[in-house]
Amino acid sequence: MRTLITGAEGFIGDYLSQFLRQQGEEFFGTYYKGGSAGLIGCDVRDAEAVDSMIRDIKPERIYHLAAQSLPTISWKEPALTMETNIIGTINVFESLLRHGLKPRVLVACSSAEYGFVSEEDVPVKEDHSLKPLHPYGVSKVAQDLLAYQYFANFGIPSVRARIFNTTGPGKTDDVCSDFARRIVSIEKGNSPPIVKVGNLHTRREVIDVRDAVRGLYLALEKGEEGEVYNLSSGRVFQISYLLQIMLSLTKRKLHVEVDQRLLRPSDEPVIMGANAKLRKATGWQCVIPLEKTLEDILNYWRQR
């Protein structure tokens, strides 16, 4: 099975690559910048580069992960976010049409597509309205619906996975890694014993990346063509609770201080997805305990 991972140098892409190696699968991976040996340099915004790669590889499976994936950057660079996520997705599907290829395609979508969700609608189901709150979320809605329309109109067997908050060792741009980095800096004597934080009142799912890549694999292999699935743990935690666990894993006595610069222009009060649809289709569920995930993140930063 010839498998292509776009964005294989990214956080989830790297773990997915490791997972596929363990399965003994042949795969090709792309990178935008900072790629490692064995990966193919390809900017998904470049239609000719994408087309050349698709023509040469002729993939039978595609995990389309390449994206500008940070909401914070999308506020500063909305055009870059739209071009990468939307035009990049179009380039992949148009190349498949041009070469008459119909691989199964997993498009990595996002829980950010839902935006604000009221308490009575939590956990949010896949048929909930999509009202994203930032350019990144808007771009993911477009990516999501593009994948569907290429299936509906041209029969390309796409499966969409709306991924909820995913973390783990090696992630550098989420609240868990931010807490860990600050705690470790204090442990090493590089910072005063104050952990600066943003909004601690929001509630978020936490999915270990090692669970998430199994979910992506199963969604592509067993998911129904044209369907969308929440890749969600079904568990939600207040950010303050995540911080509390991490503080319990250090011997240093630390103080917590809110930093206004770490607050977003808007922040969904709760993000939690219903995962019954994915579980029914694939049998997937999270197996890695939250405490294990947070401890591994702390140890990752301690080893850096």
Backbone as numpy.savetxt, mean C-alpha at the origin, in Angstrom:
# Nx Ny Nz CAx CAy CAz Cx Cy Cz
4.94 -19.54 -15.01 4.10 -18.34 -15.01 4.98 -17.10 -15.01
4.88 -16.29 -16.04 5.69 -15.08 -16.16 4.95 -13.92 -15.49
5.51 -13.47 -14.38 4.86 -12.45 -13.56 5.65 -11.16 -13.60
4.94 -10.05 -13.68 5.55 -8.72 -13.66 5.06 -7.95 -12.43
6.00 -7.36 -11.69 5.66 -6.48 -10.58 6.14 -5.08 -10.94
5.21 -4.14 -11.18 5.64 -2.76 -11.36 5.82 -2.15 -9.97
6.87 -1.35 -9.81 7.14 -0.78 -8.49 7.71 -1.79 -7.53
8.53 -2.71 -8.04 9.06 -3.78 -7.19 10.07 -3.27 -6.17
10.58 -2.04 -6.37 11.53 -1.50 -5.40 10.84 -0.84 -4.22
9.53 -0.70 -4.28 8.78 -0.07 -3.20 8.66 -0.97 -1.99
8.06 -0.44 -0.94 7.94 -1.19 0.32 7.18 -2.49 0.13
5.96 -2.41 -0.39 5.17 -3.63 -0.60 5.77 -4.46 -1.73
6.25 -3.80 -2.77 6.83 -4.52 -3.91 8.01 -5.37 -3.52
8.85 -4.86 -2.62 10.02 -5.63 -2.18 9.60 -6.88 -1.42
8.63 -6.73 -0.52 8.15 -7.90 0.23 7.43 -8.89 -0.70
6.70 -8.38 -1.68 6.03 -9.27 -2.64 7.07 -10.05 -3.44
8.16 -9.37 -3.82 9.23 -10.06 -4.54 9.80 -11.20 -3.71
10.05 -10.94 -2.44 10.56 -11.98 -1.55 9.57 -13.15 -1.44
8.29 -12.81 -1.36 7.25 -13.84 -1.25 7.23 -14.73 -2.50
7.28 -14.11 -3.68 7.23 -14.88 -4.90 8.46 -15.77 -5.06
9.61 -15.27 -4.61 10.83 -16.11 -4.63 10.62 -17.35 -3.78
10.01 -17.16 -2.62 9.75 -18.29 -1.73 8.79 -19.29 -2.36
7.91 -18.80 -3.24 6.98 -19.68 -3.94 7.62 -20.35 -5.14
8.87 -19.95 -5.44 9.56 -20.51 -6.59 9.07 -19.99 -7.92
8.47 -18.79 -7.94 7.89 -18.24 -9.16 8.91 -17.39 -9.92
8.84 -17.44 -11.24 9.63 -16.56 -12.09 8.92 -15.21 -12.17
9.64 -14.14 -11.91 9.01 -12.83 -12.02 10.02 -11.79 -12.47
9.47 -10.70 -13.01 10.25 -9.53 -13.41 9.74 -8.36 -12.60
10.63 -7.49 -12.17 10.24 -6.34 -11.38 10.79 -5.06 -11.96
10.05 -3.97 -11.79 10.52 -2.68 -12.28 10.85 -1.75 -11.11
11.71 -0.79 -11.40 11.99 0.26 -10.43 11.98 1.61 -11.14
11.66 2.66 -10.38 11.69 4.02 -10.90 13.03 4.66 -10.59
13.47 4.52 -9.36 14.79 4.98 -8.96 15.24 4.16 -7.76
16.54 4.02 -7.63 17.08 3.25 -6.51 16.86 1.77 -6.63
16.78 1.25 -7.86 16.55 -0.16 -8.05 17.76 -1.02 -7.73
17.50 -2.28 -7.41 18.58 -3.21 -7.12 18.82 -4.13 -8.31
19.85 -4.94 -8.21 20.20 -5.85 -9.30 19.03 -6.76 -9.63
18.81 -6.97 -10.91 17.75 -7.87 -11.35 16.45 -7.17 -11.68
16.34 -5.87 -11.34 15.12 -5.13 -11.65 15.30 -4.34 -12.93
14.18 -3.98 -13.54 14.16 -3.27 -14.82 13.81 -1.81 -14.56
14.64 -0.90 -15.02 14.32 0.51 -14.88 13.18 0.89 -15.80
12.10 1.45 -15.22 10.95 1.84 -16.04 10.11 2.87 -15.29
9.92 4.02 -15.89 9.02 5.05 -15.38 7.66 4.80 -16.02
6.65 4.45 -15.24 5.35 4.08 -15.82 4.69 5.25 -16.54
5.18 6.47 -16.32 4.66 7.62 -17.06 5.14 7.64 -18.51
6.16 6.87 -18.79 6.76 6.81 -20.12 6.09 5.68 -20.91
5.16 6.03 -21.78 4.37 5.02 -22.50 5.25 4.11 -23.35
6.28 4.67 -23.99 7.15 3.85 -24.84 7.95 2.85 -24.01
8.44 3.29 -22.85 9.20 2.38 -21.99 8.31 1.25 -21.47
7.10 1.60 -21.07 6.16 0.57 -20.59 5.84 -0.41 -21.71
5.58 0.12 -22.90 5.21 -0.74 -24.03 6.34 -1.69 -24.40
7.55 -1.18 -24.40 8.70 -2.03 -24.72 8.84 -3.16 -23.72
8.66 -2.83 -22.45 8.79 -3.85 -21.40 7.69 -4.91 -21.52
6.45 -4.47 -21.70 5.33 -5.42 -21.83 5.53 -6.32 -23.04
5.98 -5.73 -24.15 6.21 -6.50 -25.38 7.26 -7.58 -25.17
8.32 -7.24 -24.45 9.42 -8.18 -24.26 9.08 -9.28 -23.25
8.40 -8.90 -22.17 8.13 -9.87 -21.10 6.93 -10.75 -21.41
5.90 -10.17 -22.04 4.64 -10.88 -22.29 4.14 -11.55 -21.00
3.86 -10.75 -19.99 3.49 -11.32 -18.68 2.16 -12.05 -18.68
2.07 -13.06 -17.83 0.82 -13.78 -17.62 0.13 -13.36 -16.32
0.88 -12.68 -15.48 0.38 -12.09 -14.24 1.04 -10.72 -14.08
0.27 -9.73 -13.63 0.84 -8.42 -13.34 0.34 -7.95 -11.98
1.28 -7.54 -11.13 0.95 -6.80 -9.91 1.33 -5.35 -10.19
0.33 -4.51 -10.38 0.61 -3.10 -10.69 0.65 -2.30 -9.39
1.88 -2.15 -8.87 2.09 -1.44 -7.60 2.71 -0.07 -7.79
3.30 0.20 -8.95 4.01 1.45 -9.17 3.07 2.64 -8.97
3.48 3.57 -8.11 2.61 4.70 -7.79 3.36 5.75 -7.00
2.83 6.97 -7.01 3.18 7.97 -6.01 2.20 7.69 -4.87
2.70 7.14 -3.78 1.81 6.54 -2.78 1.67 7.32 -1.48
2.16 8.55 -1.43 2.11 9.30 -0.18 1.10 10.45 -0.25
0.06 10.42 0.59 -0.90 11.54 0.63 -0.22 12.88 0.88
0.79 12.91 1.76 1.45 14.18 2.07 2.13 14.77 0.84
2.77 13.94 0.04 3.40 14.44 -1.18 2.34 14.87 -2.20
1.21 14.18 -2.20 0.17 14.52 -3.17 -0.39 15.92 -2.96
-0.36 16.42 -1.72 -0.77 17.81 -1.47 0.21 18.77 -2.14
1.49 18.44 -2.09 2.52 19.32 -2.65 2.68 19.14 -4.15
2.48 17.92 -4.63 2.70 17.63 -6.05 1.51 16.85 -6.62
0.35 17.49 -6.71 -0.82 16.78 -7.22 -0.68 16.33 -8.67
-0.03 17.15 -9.51 0.11 16.78 -10.92 0.98 15.54 -11.08
2.08 15.49 -10.34 2.95 14.31 -10.37 2.18 13.07 -9.92
1.39 13.22 -8.87 0.60 12.10 -8.34 -0.38 11.59 -9.38
-1.09 12.50 -10.04 -2.07 12.10 -11.05 -1.39 11.45 -12.25
-0.30 12.04 -12.69 0.39 11.51 -13.86 0.93 10.11 -13.59
1.54 9.92 -12.43 2.12 8.61 -12.11 1.04 7.55 -11.95
0.03 7.87 -11.16 -0.96 6.86 -10.80 -1.99 6.61 -11.90
-2.42 7.67 -12.56 -3.46 7.52 -13.57 -2.87 7.21 -14.95
-1.99 8.09 -15.42 -1.39 7.86 -16.74 -0.56 6.58 -16.73
0.13 6.33 -15.61 0.91 5.09 -15.50 0.04 3.85 -15.67
-1.13 3.87 -15.06 -2.06 2.74 -15.18 -2.58 2.60 -16.60
-2.93 3.73 -17.21 -3.39 3.69 -18.60 -2.29 3.11 -19.50
-1.06 3.51 -19.28 0.03 3.02 -20.12 0.17 1.50 -20.05
0.00 0.94 -18.86 0.08 -0.51 -18.70 -1.04 -1.20 -19.47
-2.28 -0.75 -19.27 -3.41 -1.41 -19.92 -3.41 -1.20 -21.44
-3.03 -0.01 -21.88 -3.00 0.24 -23.32 -1.96 -0.63 -24.01
-0.85 -0.87 -23.33 0.17 -1.74 -23.90 -0.36 -3.17 -24.02
-1.09 -3.62 -23.02 -1.67 -4.96 -23.09 -2.62 -5.08 -24.28
-3.44 -4.03 -24.48 -4.35 -4.04 -25.63 -3.57 -4.07 -26.94
-2.54 -3.25 -27.02 -1.77 -3.14 -28.26 -1.14 -4.47 -28.66
-0.74 -5.25 -27.67 -0.05 -6.51 -27.96 -0.97 -7.73 -27.82
-2.25 -7.48 -27.62 -3.21 -8.58 -27.56 -3.01 -9.51 -26.37
-2.55 -8.94 -25.25 -2.28 -9.75 -24.06 -3.40 -9.60 -23.03
-3.71 -10.68 -22.37 -4.73 -10.63 -21.32 -4.28 -11.37 -20.06
-3.22 -10.86 -19.43 -2.79 -11.47 -18.17 -3.77 -11.08 -17.06
-3.78 -11.84 -15.99 -4.52 -11.39 -14.80 -3.72 -10.23 -14.19
-4.43 -9.15 -13.89 -3.78 -7.94 -13.40 -4.35 -7.58 -12.02
-3.47 -7.47 -11.05 -3.85 -6.99 -9.72 -3.45 -5.52 -9.63
-4.41 -4.64 -9.47 -4.13 -3.21 -9.34 -4.23 -2.84 -7.86
-3.13 -2.30 -7.34 -3.07 -1.92 -5.93 -3.80 -0.59 -5.74
-4.98 -0.66 -5.16 -5.78 0.52 -4.87 -5.64 0.87 -3.39
-6.51 1.70 -2.85 -6.27 2.22 -1.50 -7.55 2.49 -0.74
-7.47 2.32 0.57 -8.57 2.70 1.46 -8.80 4.20 1.44
-7.80 4.97 0.98 -7.94 6.43 0.89 -9.05 6.83 -0.07
-9.51 5.91 -0.90 -10.60 6.20 -1.82 -11.90 6.52 -1.10
-12.09 5.97 0.10 -13.35 6.14 0.82 -13.49 7.51 1.47
-12.38 8.10 1.91 -12.45 9.39 2.59 -13.11 9.26 3.96
-13.86 10.30 4.36 -14.55 10.25 5.64 -15.62 9.16 5.62
-15.63 8.34 6.65 -16.64 7.30 6.79 -17.25 7.45 8.18
-18.57 7.59 8.24 -19.23 7.77 9.52 -19.17 6.50 10.35
-19.33 6.65 11.66 -19.23 5.52 12.58 -20.19 4.39 12.21
-21.40 4.76 11.76 -22.38 3.71 11.45 -22.03 2.92 10.19
-21.10 3.43 9.39 -20.70 2.73 8.18 -19.37 1.98 8.33
-18.86 1.92 9.56 -17.62 1.19 9.85 -17.97 -0.19 10.39
-17.33 -1.27 9.90 -16.29 -1.29 8.86 -16.87 -1.04 7.47
-16.14 -0.27 6.68 -16.62 0.14 5.36 -16.54 -1.02 4.37
-17.61 -1.18 3.60 -17.66 -2.24 2.60 -17.28 -1.70 1.22
-17.03 -2.61 0.31 -16.54 -2.23 -1.01 -17.55 -1.40 -1.80
-18.85 -1.50 -1.48 -19.85 -0.75 -2.24 -20.13 0.63 -1.65
-19.36 1.03 -0.64 -19.52 2.36 -0.05 -19.09 3.43 -1.05
-19.69 4.61 -0.94 -19.34 5.70 -1.85 -17.87 6.10 -1.69
-17.28 6.57 -2.78 -15.87 6.96 -2.79 -15.78 8.48 -2.78
-15.27 9.03 -1.66 -15.16 10.49 -1.51 -13.80 10.83 -0.90
-12.74 10.67 -1.67 -11.39 10.87 -1.14 -11.14 12.32 -0.71
-10.18 12.47 0.20 -9.92 13.77 0.83 -8.63 14.43 0.38
-7.87 13.78 -0.48 -6.61 14.37 -0.94 -6.32 13.88 -2.36
-5.41 14.56 -3.05 -5.11 14.17 -4.44 -4.72 12.71 -4.60
-3.98 12.18 -3.64 -3.61 10.76 -3.72 -4.86 9.89 -3.78
-5.82 10.13 -2.88 -7.05 9.35 -2.88 -7.82 9.47 -4.18
-7.87 10.69 -4.73 -8.54 10.91 -6.01 -7.86 10.09 -7.11
-6.54 10.09 -7.11 -5.82 9.34 -8.14 -6.07 7.85 -8.03
-6.26 7.37 -6.80 -6.51 5.94 -6.60 -7.91 5.55 -7.03
-8.88 6.47 -6.87 -10.23 6.20 -7.39 -10.16 6.03 -8.90
-9.43 6.93 -9.56 -9.31 6.85 -11.02 -8.63 5.55 -11.44
-7.57 5.18 -10.73 -6.83 3.96 -11.03 -7.75 2.74 -10.87
-8.51 2.74 -9.80 -9.47 1.68 -9.49 -10.48 1.52 -10.63
-11.10 2.62 -11.03 -12.14 2.56 -12.05 -11.59 2.30 -13.44
-10.36 2.74 -13.69 -9.72 2.40 -14.96 -9.54 0.89 -15.09
-9.08 0.26 -14.02 -8.90 -1.19 -14.04 -10.22 -1.89 -14.33
-11.30 -1.38 -13.73 -12.61 -1.99 -13.98 -13.04 -1.81 -15.43
-12.86 -0.59 -15.97 -13.36 -0.37 -17.32 -12.57 -1.14 -18.37
-11.27 -1.37 -18.13 -10.51 -2.19 -19.07 -10.98 -3.65 -19.03
-11.47 -4.07 -17.86 -12.07 -5.40 -17.78 -13.43 -5.42 -18.49
-14.28 -4.44 -18.17 -15.65 -4.43 -18.69 -15.68 -4.24 -20.20
-14.80 -3.40 -20.72 -14.84 -3.07 -22.15 -13.95 -3.95 -23.02
-12.84 -4.42 -22.45 -11.86 -5.14 -23.27 -11.54 -6.54 -22.76
-12.14 -6.92 -21.63 -11.96 -8.28 -21.14 -10.62 -8.57 -20.51
-9.86 -7.52 -20.14 -8.60 -7.76 -19.44 -8.94 -8.13 -18.00
-8.57 -9.32 -17.55 -9.03 -9.82 -16.24 -8.33 -9.15 -15.06
-8.84 -8.01 -14.67 -8.25 -7.26 -13.56 -8.96 -7.57 -12.25
-8.19 -7.48 -11.19 -8.71 -7.59 -9.82 -8.17 -6.39 -9.06
-9.03 -5.71 -8.30 -8.61 -4.52 -7.58 -8.58 -4.80 -6.08
-7.49 -4.38 -5.44 -7.35 -4.56 -3.99 -7.22 -3.20 -3.34
-8.21 -2.82 -2.53 -8.13 -1.56 -1.79 -7.39 -1.84 -0.48
-6.13 -1.45 -0.48 -5.23 -1.80 0.62 -5.39 -0.80 1.76
-5.62 -1.32 2.95 -5.70 -0.47 4.14 -4.30 -0.34 4.75
-4.19 0.45 5.81 -2.87 0.84 6.35 -1.96 -0.37 6.56
-0.88 -0.38 5.81 0.08 -1.48 5.83 1.42 -0.97 6.35
2.01 -1.72 7.25 3.28 -1.31 7.84 4.16 -2.53 8.06
5.36 -2.28 8.57 6.28 -3.37 8.85 7.71 -2.90 8.79
8.66 -3.77 9.07 10.08 -3.41 9.02 10.47 -2.93 7.62
11.11 -1.78 7.57 11.53 -1.24 6.28 10.68 -0.10 5.79
9.48 0.07 6.34 8.67 1.22 5.93 9.22 2.47 6.61
9.24 3.56 5.87 9.88 4.77 6.40 8.96 5.98 6.42
7.70 5.80 6.04 6.86 6.98 5.84 5.45 6.83 6.43
5.33 6.14 7.55 4.02 6.07 8.19 4.17 6.34 9.68
3.06 6.36 10.38 3.08 6.76 11.79 3.87 5.77 12.64
3.79 4.48 12.35 4.52 3.48 13.16 6.02 3.64 12.99
6.47 3.82 11.75 7.91 3.99 11.52 8.37 5.32 12.10
7.51 6.34 12.06 7.88 7.64 12.61 8.06 7.54 14.13
7.13 6.87 14.80 7.28 6.66 16.25 8.57 5.90 16.54
8.81 4.83 15.81 9.99 3.99 16.06 11.27 4.78 15.85
11.32 5.54 14.78 12.52 6.32 14.47 12.82 7.33 15.58
11.79 7.98 16.09 11.97 8.97 17.16 12.41 8.30 18.46
11.81 7.16 18.77 12.17 6.44 19.99 13.63 5.97 19.93
14.02 5.42 18.80 15.39 4.91 18.65 16.40 6.05 18.69
16.06 7.19 18.10 16.95 8.34 18.16 17.20 8.76 19.60
16.16 8.69 20.42 16.31 9.02 21.85 17.14 7.95 22.55
16.88 6.68 22.25 17.65 5.59 22.86 19.14 5.73 22.59
19.49 6.22 21.41 20.90 6.34 21.04 21.51 7.66 21.50
20.71 8.46 22.21 21.23 9.71 22.74 21.33 10.83 21.73
20.64 10.70 20.60 20.71 11.72 19.55 19.62 12.78 19.66
18.64 12.55 20.54 17.52 13.48 20.68 17.13 13.58 22.14
16.51 14.70 22.53 15.98 14.80 23.89 14.84 13.80 24.07
14.50 13.42 25.31 13.50 12.36 25.55 12.06 12.81 25.32
11.81 13.39 24.16 10.47 13.87 23.81 10.08 13.28 22.46
8.97 12.57 22.43 8.44 12.01 21.19 7.39 12.97 20.64
7.70 13.64 19.55 6.76 14.59 18.96 5.80 13.84 18.04
4.51 14.16 18.17 3.48 13.41 17.46 2.49 14.35 16.80
1.70 13.80 15.89 0.59 14.53 15.29 -0.71 14.16 15.98
-1.72 13.84 15.19 -3.04 13.51 15.73 -3.05 12.10 16.29
-3.23 11.97 17.60 -3.25 10.66 18.25 -4.66 10.10 18.39
-5.67 10.85 17.97 -7.05 10.43 18.22 -7.65 9.63 17.07
-7.05 9.68 15.90 -7.58 8.91 14.79 -7.40 7.42 15.05
-8.23 6.63 14.41 -8.16 5.17 14.55 -7.87 4.55 13.19
-6.92 3.62 13.21 -6.46 3.03 11.96 -6.30 1.52 12.08
-6.51 0.85 10.95 -6.10 -0.54 10.86 -4.58 -0.60 10.79
-4.04 -1.71 11.19 -2.61 -1.95 11.01 -2.47 -3.36 10.43
-2.00 -3.44 9.20 -1.78 -4.73 8.55 -0.28 -4.90 8.38
0.25 -5.98 8.87 1.66 -6.29 8.65 1.87 -6.56 7.16
2.92 -5.98 6.59 3.18 -6.12 5.17 3.33 -7.58 4.76
3.79 -8.42 5.67 3.96 -9.83 5.34 2.61 -10.53 5.21
1.62 -10.05 5.95 0.24 -10.52 5.75 -0.33 -9.94 4.46
-0.03 -8.66 4.21 -0.60 -7.98 3.05 -0.20 -8.63 1.74
1.07 -9.01 1.60 1.50 -9.57 0.31 0.86 -10.94 0.07
0.60 -11.68 1.14 -0.15 -12.93 0.96 -1.55 -12.63 0.45
-2.13 -11.55 0.97 -3.47 -11.16 0.52 -3.49 -10.76 -0.95
-2.47 -10.02 -1.38 -2.39 -9.63 -2.78 -2.25 -10.86 -3.68
-1.39 -11.77 -3.26 -1.16 -12.99 -4.03 -2.46 -13.80 -4.17
-3.16 -13.97 -3.06 -4.40 -14.74 -3.09 -5.50 -14.03 -3.86
-5.54 -12.70 -3.76 -6.55 -11.94 -4.50 -6.35 -12.11 -6.01
-5.09 -12.09 -6.45 -4.83 -12.24 -7.88 -5.13 -13.66 -8.34
-4.77 -14.64 -7.53 -4.95 -16.04 -7.93 -6.39 -16.52 -7.81
-7.11 -16.04 -6.79 -8.44 -16.59 -6.51 -9.58 -15.59 -6.62
-9.24 -14.29 -6.71 -10.28 -13.28 -6.79 -11.03 -13.36 -8.11
-12.27 -12.87 -8.09 -13.10 -12.88 -9.29 -12.69 -11.74 -10.21
-12.56 -12.02 -11.48 -12.16 -11.00 -12.45 -13.17 -9.84 -12.45
-12.64 -8.62 -12.46 -13.49 -7.44 -12.47 -13.94 -6.97 -11.11
-13.62 -7.74 -10.06 -14.10 -7.41 -8.72 -13.08 -6.58 -7.94
-13.58 -5.96 -6.87 -12.75 -5.18 -5.97 -12.87 -5.76 -4.57
-11.75 -5.81 -3.85 -11.70 -6.39 -2.52 -10.96 -5.47 -1.56
-11.52 -5.31 -0.38 -10.80 -4.63 0.69 -9.72 -5.56 1.23
-8.48 -5.12 1.19 -7.39 -5.84 1.85 -7.25 -5.18 3.22
-8.03 -5.67 4.16 -8.14 -5.03 5.47 -8.11 -6.09 6.56
-7.58 -5.70 7.72 -7.45 -6.66 8.81 -8.76 -6.87 9.55
-9.65 -5.88 9.48 -10.88 -5.95 10.26 -10.67 -5.55 11.71
-9.46 -5.05 12.04 -9.15 -4.58 13.39 -8.72 -3.13 13.33
-9.16 -2.32 14.28 -8.81 -0.92 14.27 -8.24 -0.51 15.62
-7.23 0.36 15.61 -6.57 0.79 16.83 -6.41 2.31 16.83
-6.60 2.92 17.99 -6.32 4.34 18.09 -4.80 4.55 18.02
-4.39 5.62 17.35 -2.96 5.87 17.17 -2.25 5.96 18.51
-2.93 6.49 19.50 -2.32 6.59 20.83 -2.00 5.21 21.40
-2.80 4.20 21.05 -2.56 2.84 21.54 -1.31 2.25 20.88
-1.12 2.54 19.59 0.09 2.07 18.91 1.33 2.67 19.56
1.23 3.97 19.89 2.35 4.63 20.55 2.60 4.03 21.93
1.52 3.74 22.64 1.64 3.15 23.98 2.40 1.83 23.93
2.09 0.99 22.95 2.78 -0.30 22.83 4.26 -0.07 22.54
4.56 0.86 21.65 5.97 1.11 21.31 6.73 1.68 22.50
6.10 2.52 23.27 6.75 3.08 24.46 7.04 1.98 25.48
6.17 0.97 25.50 6.37 -0.14 26.44 7.54 -1.04 26.03
8.01 -0.89 24.79 9.08 -1.74 24.27 10.46 -1.08 24.39
10.51 0.08 25.06 11.79 0.73 25.32 11.97 0.91 26.83
13.23 0.90 27.26 13.51 1.07 28.68 13.64 2.54 29.06
13.68 3.43 28.07 13.81 4.84 28.34 12.48 5.44 28.77
12.51 6.41 29.66 11.32 7.13 30.07 11.15 8.33 29.14
10.06 8.33 28.39 9.88 9.33 27.35 8.62 10.16 27.58
8.65 11.39 27.08 7.49 12.27 27.14 6.92 12.43 25.73
5.62 12.65 25.66 4.94 12.81 24.37 4.47 14.25 24.22
4.71 14.82 23.03 4.36 16.22 22.79 3.77 16.36 21.38
2.62 17.03 21.28 1.99 17.24 19.98 2.72 18.36 19.24
3.06 18.10 17.97 3.73 19.07 17.12 2.74 19.47 16.00
2.36 20.73 15.97 1.36 21.19 15.01 1.80 20.93 13.56
3.09 20.91 13.31 3.60 20.69 11.96 3.33 19.27 11.46
3.01 18.37 12.38 2.75 16.98 12.01 1.27 16.69 11.76
0.43 17.73 11.89 -1.00 17.57 11.66 -1.33 17.79 10.19
-2.19 16.94 9.62 -2.57 17.05 8.22 -3.69 18.08 8.06
-3.88 18.63 6.82 -5.00 19.55 6.58 -6.35 18.90 6.86
-6.46 17.60 6.58 -7.67 16.84 6.93 -7.23 15.42 7.24
-7.97 14.77 8.11 -7.57 13.45 8.56 -8.82 12.64 8.87
-9.01 11.52 8.18 -10.16 10.67 8.42 -10.14 10.19 9.88
-11.25 10.36 10.63 -11.25 9.97 12.04 -11.07 8.47 12.26
-11.60 7.66 11.35 -11.45 6.22 11.49 -11.36 5.59 10.10
-10.44 4.67 9.93 -10.33 3.91 8.68 -10.31 2.43 9.05
-11.37 1.74 8.67 -11.47 0.31 8.96 -12.31 -0.34 7.88
-11.82 -1.40 7.32 -12.52 -2.05 6.23 -13.14 -3.38 6.60
-14.24 -3.69 5.95 -14.84 -5.02 6.06 -14.09 -5.95 5.11
-13.63 -7.07 5.60 -12.83 -7.96 4.74 -13.52 -9.29 4.43
-14.83 -9.36 4.70 -15.54 -10.63 4.50 -15.49 -11.09 3.04
-15.54 -10.14 2.12 -15.54 -10.49 0.69 -14.24 -11.16 0.29
-13.12 -10.61 0.74 -11.81 -11.20 0.43 -11.64 -12.54 1.12
-12.05 -12.62 2.38 -11.92 -13.89 3.12 -12.73 -14.98 2.46
-13.93 -14.66 2.00 -14.77 -15.66 1.35 -14.16 -16.13 0.04
-13.57 -15.19 -0.71 -13.02 -15.53 -2.02 -11.71 -16.27 -1.94
-10.91 -15.99 -0.90 -9.53 -16.50 -0.88 -9.14 -17.25 0.38
-9.89 -17.07 1.47 -9.51 -17.68 2.75 -8.45 -16.89 3.51
-8.08 -15.71 3.00 -7.02 -14.91 3.63 -7.46 -14.33 4.96
-6.51 -14.21 5.89 -6.70 -13.46 7.11 -5.33 -13.08 7.67
-5.30 -12.06 8.53 -4.04 -11.66 9.16 -3.65 -12.69 10.21
-2.35 -13.00 10.29 -1.87 -13.98 11.27 -0.77 -13.42 12.16
-0.19 -12.27 11.80 0.92 -11.72 12.57 0.37 -10.77 13.63
0.67 -10.99 14.92 0.13 -10.14 16.00 0.66 -8.71 15.89
-0.17 -7.77 16.33 0.21 -6.36 16.31 1.51 -6.11 17.06
1.65 -6.70 18.23 2.85 -6.48 19.05 4.11 -6.94 18.32
4.02 -8.04 17.57 5.15 -8.54 16.80 5.53 -7.54 15.71
4.52 -7.01 15.03 4.77 -6.04 13.98 5.50 -4.81 14.53
4.99 -4.26 15.64 5.57 -3.03 16.19 6.98 -3.28 16.74
7.18 -4.43 17.34 8.52 -4.77 17.85 9.51 -4.91 16.71
9.09 -5.55 15.62 9.98 -5.71 14.46 10.33 -4.36 13.84
9.38 -3.44 13.83 9.66 -2.10 13.30 10.70 -1.40 14.16
10.53 -1.46 15.47 11.51 -0.86 16.38 12.89 -1.46 16.18
12.96 -2.77 16.08 14.27 -3.43 15.92 14.89 -3.10 14.57
14.07 -2.90 13.55 14.60 -2.48 12.24 15.35 -1.15 12.38
14.75 -0.20 13.07 15.39 1.11 13.22 16.59 1.03 14.17
16.55 0.14 15.14 17.69 -0.02 16.04 18.90 -0.57 15.28
18.67 -1.32 14.24 19.77 -1.93 13.48 20.31 -1.02 12.38
19.65 0.09 12.14 20.09 1.00 11.07 21.23 1.88 11.55
